[in-house]
């Protein structure tokens, strides 16, 4: 018999929600593990094709996100749009492109890094080269200028003109620049230091850090304290940013983030049996289905940074000395860094709304945001997508030299340096592939519960990220 989370005799609104959630989960313990695929597809299609209910009006600046959440949700469930609706989606996305570069949350809105990411990812799914295809209509030169206009002396970026600094904006910028072949040494100068400075004492990452300068306005390397507590969403964006920066920092003297501390904190974000193995986003907070992706998706990123099985293989017990025992005790010697079965249990039993769509937790209602990130979390719990050395070798051998700078983005490189840098960026992003070894894919329940694998760096199908990158990097798809 599982015991409810204690409230110390002082109930609060938070503890009441926790108790209500636990009681609903307890009552559903006999329910079968079944993905309501038809219901979720209907939920997404109804919102995308017929429009969202009127109470979504206050989220007018999130139109690009609703498009991405819907399209990627379709992709994870193995569905797609017909040609006519694909074109409608492309036209809708392009209508929010600002004349000077970047995308707003909707038509005639100011450009912002977050809807820019959502728009470009959506175009990765439904777009194509050519007239009205969306890809050639992206104002890449204007977009790069928009990125540079947001750059701050400490390596951070504002999310929009005169707006705040946020690690989510940094990730969105780096992801878009990687997909569209816009990532340059000038653009990323100082960014690794900013990302690293956001790591907190807990091991996760905060939204930003506080820079300090000398009287001559030179940035001090220390102190740069993080602002706020560690958060699952910020940590996901920070780790994704750090991987996207690897072509620039790997093999250099650049200080590194603490992968070990990040792994320790992330594993502690998985809840106990009363929450069926779902994730919370901050220490001592409640379970929330969206962190199935924001936290659950981090473990593939950590594996890409060297964490996990095969990295810190423990010596036999009788050979481990007292001096190094404390260094290895914290590792989990299982080949999984989190309870994948437990996460699938939470998503299938607690996060699915009976009417279709997925939610934060019961008894809340489903919404587009939680639908996507629960499905993405289900994907990372079912599949292992990793950076494959073999895939990397194949892509490197197929690389078509691209030394030219048609957009005149960065004059700091020679043509040879530019080609080498582009190859490293392309190979690092394209080398991720699904591990199809027997027994690796673990689907809880019937095989019909399987969703498609998603790219840990972009939360796109690997084929969608490959398609748009092949085009903008001038490459022929590798086999």
N, C-alpha and C positions, 0 to 999 in steps of 0.2 A: 504493500500500500504506500503510494507516494504521498509525502507530506507537503502541504501548501507552504509557500514562502512566508516566513514569520513577519509580522508587522510591528513587533515589540510593544503591542498594546496601544500604539498611537497611529491609527489608520489615517491615511492621507488620500487625496484623489488618485495619486499614482498607485498606492498599494491596493486601492479598491479596483482599479482597472486590472492590475496584476491578478487579484483573486478571481475576478470575473473571467479573465482569459483562462486561468488554470482550470476553473470549473467547467468551462465549455470544452476545453481540451480533454479533460477527464471523461466527459460524457461521450466524446467521439472516439474513445480508445478502441472500440470494437468495429469502427468503420474500416472498410477495405481501402487499400492504397490504390486509388484510381485517379488518373489525371483526366479532368473533365475537358478534354481537348475541344470537343464540339462547342461546349459552352463558352470557352475562352475565345475561340475563333469568332463566335457570334458576337461576343462582347466587344472585341476589337473592331470587327467589320462594321458593327452598328455605329460605333462612335466615329470611325474614320470616314465612312461613306455617307452616313445620314447626318452627322454633326453631333457635337457634344451637347448635353443638357444645358439649360440656361444658367445653372448655378456655376458653370465653368467660366462665365464671362469675366470674372475678376482675374483669370489667368490668361488674359488676352496676349500678354507679352511672352507666353510660353507656347505659342502655336507651333514653332519649329520642334519643340520637344514632343508635343503630342504626335506630330508626324513621325518622328524617329521612334518613340515608344511603340507606336502602332506597327510600323513597318518592320522593326526588328522583332517585335512580338510575333508577327506573322512568320518571319524567317525561322525563329526558334521552333515554332510549331509545324514547320514544313509546308507553309502556305505562301502564296505570293499574289500579286495583283495582275489582272489582265492588262494588255497594252494600253487600253483607253484610260484606265484608272492610274496606271503608271504615269502617263503623260499628265493627267490632272495633278498628280502629286508633284511632279517636276515643276510644272507651272506655278503651283502654289508656293513651293519652296523658293523659287527664283524671284517671286514677287516680293519677298522680304529681303532681297539683297540690296544693300545700300549703294548708291551710285559711286561713292568714294572707296568702297571695299568693305568686306565683312557683311554679316547677316544680322538683322534685328529679329526680335521675337515674332514679328508680323510685318505686314506691309507698312511702309512709311514710318518705321520705328528706327531708333538709333542703333547702330551696330554694337554688338556685345559678344564677348568671347564664348559664352555658354551657348546661345542659340546658333552661333557660327559653327560650333562643333556639331550640334544636333542637325543642322542643315546639311553640312558636308557628309556626315554619316548617312543621313537619309538619301542623299544623292548617290552615295556609294551603293545603296541597295537598289534603287529604281532607275538611276541615271545611266547614261551611255554617251559615247562621243557623238559629235555631229550636231546639226541644226536641231534645236529644241531638246537635245539630249541631256542638258544640264551640266555636263562636265566642261564643255568648251565655253559655256556661258559664265563660269565662275571667273570673276575679275581677280586673278591671282596676283597681279602686280599691285592692285589697290589693296588687296587683302594683306599682302606683306607690309605695305606702308601703314596700314591700320595696326598690325601687330607691333611694328617698331614705335608707333606713336604712344603705345601703352607701356613701353618698357621703362622701368625705374632704375635708379643708380645701384640699388642693392641686388639687381638680378630678378626682381619680381616683375609682375605685370598687373596693371589695373585691369579690371574686367571690362571696362568701358571708359569713355572719356570722363575724367574727373570723378571716377567711381573708386571703389575700394580695391585693395589688393587681396587676392584670395588664391590659395593653391589650386582650387578647382579651375580657375581661369588659366593658370600655368599649364595644367594638364591638357585642357581643351585646346590651347594654342599649340602645344607641342604635337598633339595627336593630329590636328588638322595640317600643320606644317609638314608632318611626316607623310601623310596621305597624299598631299598635293605637291611634294617636292619643293618645299619652301624653307626647309630647315637649314640655316646657315650658321657659320661661326659667330657672326655679328649678332644674330638673333639670340643665340643661346649664351652669349658671354655673361658670366655672373650667375646664370640660372642654377647650376649645381649647388653653389653656396647657399642660395636662398632655399632650395628644396631641403637641403641638409639641415638648415637652421630651424626648420619647422618641426623637427622630431623632438618629442617631449621626453621627460624623465621616465614616463611609463613605457615608452617604446613606440607608441603610435605617433601620429602627426597631427598638428594643429593647423588652423587655416592660414596662418601667416606668422611672421616674426617681427621683432622690433629692431630696426637698424640704428646704429649710432655712427656718427661721423666726427672727424677731427674739425678743428677750426677752419681748415682749408677745404672742407667738404670731401674728404677722402674717407671711404667706407672702412670702418674698423672690423677686423675679422671676429673680434670678441669685444664686448658681449653682443649676442644676437638672440635674446630669449624668445622662445615661441610664445605666441599670443593665444591663450586659451588651452583647453584640455585636448587630449588625444581623441580623435573622432574617426569612425569607420570610413565615412565618405572622404574625408581629407586624407586619410592614410592610403586609401585606394588610389586617389589622384597623385599623391606624392610618390608612391611606388611605381605607378605607371609612368610618371614623369621621369623618374630615375632610370628606368629601363629605356625610355626613348632617348635619354641623354647618353647612353652607353657608348655610342659611336664617337662621342667627344671626350668622355672621361675614362673609358677603359684603357688600362695600360699607362695612365698618366699619374702624376703625383697628387692628383685631386683627392682630398680627404673623402672617405666613404661614409654612407649612412650605416647605422648599426642594424644589420639584418637580423642578428640574433635577438636583440631586444624587440624588434618589430614582430618577429615570429612569436615570441613569448606573449606579447600583449594580444595579438590577434587570436591566438588559441584560447585565451581567457575570455574572449568575447562570445564564445559559443555557450549557450545556456544549458542548464541541466535538464534532467528527464521531465520535470513538470512543464517545460517549454519545448519538449520534443526535439531538442537539438537545433533550434533556430538561433539566430545571432542577434545580439544587441549591438548598438553603435557606439556606446560609451560605457565606461565603468559604472556599475550600479544602476544602469538604465534598463528599460523593459525591452523584451524581444520585439523585433519589427521585421516583417518579411523583406523589406527592401535591402536589409543588410545581408540577406542571402547572397547578393551579388557584391555589395560594397565591401563586405568583410570576407565572405566565402570566396570571392574572386581574387582576393589578394594572395592566396596560397600558390596559385600558378605563377604570379609575378615573383613571389619570393623564391620559388623553384628556379625561375629564370635568373635570379641573382645568386644562386648557389645554395639556397637553403633546402632542407629536406633530405630524403633518403639518398644515401651514397655520398653525402658531403662530409658528415661527421660520424663515420662508422665507428662504433665503440670497440675497443680492444676487448679480448676475453677478460672475464672478471679477475682471474688470478694474475693477469698481466697489467692491470690498471693500477698505477701507483697512486698513493694518497695525494700526491701533488697535483695530478691532473683529474682526479675523480670529480671535483667540484665543477670542472669545465665541461664534463660530459653528462653529469647526472640529469640535467634539465632536458636533454634531448629525448624525444619519444622515438624509440627504435622501430616502431611500426612504420610501414611504408606510406602511411597517410598522415598529413599534418592536421587534419580535423576529421570529425565524425561525419562522413559523407552520408551514411545511412540515416543518422539522426537529422541532418538537414533536410533530406528528402521526406522524412516523416513529418517534419513541421510544415513543409510546403504543401504536401498532399493532404494532410489531415486538418491543418489549422488555417492555412493561408488562402485556400480556395473558397470563393464565395459560392453558395449554392446556385445563384442565378447566373454564374459565369463571371470571369475576371478574377483577379487575385487581390489580396488586401494586406494591410499592415498586420493585423491580428484580429481574431474574433473578439467582439461582435461587429467590428468596423465593416464598412462597405468597400467594395472593390473600386479601384480607379486605374487609369492608364499607367501611371508611374509604377505602382506596386505590381501591376500585372507583368510589365516587362522585367523588373528586377527580381521578382520571384522566379520567373521562367529562366532568367539568366543564371540565378543561383542554382536552380534545378539542373541546369546544363553543367555547371562546374562540379556539381556533386556526382554527376553521372559519367563525365568524360575527363580524360587527362589530355590537355592541349599543352604542348611543351615546345621549347626551342630545340629543334632537331639538328645535331651536327651533320648528319647525312644530307638533310634538306639544305642546310647552309652551304655545304660543299657543292651540291648540284647547282644552286642559284649562282654561286660565285663563278662556276665554270661557264655558265650561260650568260654572264653579264655582258651587255652591249655598251661599250664606252660612251659616256655622255659628258664631255668636257666643256661644252658650250654654256654660256650664261645668257640665254635669249632675253630674260627679263631684266638683266643688269641689276641683280639683287645685292651682290656682295663682291667688291673689288679686292678683298683682302687675300684671295686665293689665286694661285696659278691654275691653268686648265687641268693640269695633272692632279693637283691637290683637290680640285673641285670634283673631278671624276672619282677619285679615291673616297672622298667623303660621301658622295652620293651612293656609291656602291656599299659602303659600310652601313649607311642608314637603311637602304633597301633590303640588304641581306638580313640585318638584325630584325626588321619588322616582318619579313616574309618567311623566315625560317620556322615559324610556329606551325605545328601540324598536330593532328590528333593521333594519339598513341592507340593503334589498333591491335596491339598485342592481345592474345587471349586472356580473358579475365580482368582486363584493365577497366573496361566500361562496366559500371555497376548500376543497374537500373532496378530500383525498388518496385516490387509489384510486377504486374504484367509487362511484357515487352512494349505494349502500346503506350506505356508511360514515357517512353524515350522521347527526348527533345533533341534538337540538333546541337552540335558543339559550337561554341562561340570563341572568338579570338580574345585572349585575356587582356591584350593591350588596348583594343578598340571597342570591345563588345559589339562586334560585327561577325557575320559568318566569315571564315577564312577566305572563302572564294570571293566575297564582296570586297574585302580589303585588298586582295591580290589584284582583282580586276581594275580598280581605280589606280592603284600604284603602278601596275604594269603600264597603264596608259600614260600617266604623268612622268614616269621615269624612262619612257621610251623603250620598254623591254618586251620581249616575247615571252609569253607565259611558259614557265619551266614545267616539265612533266613531273 
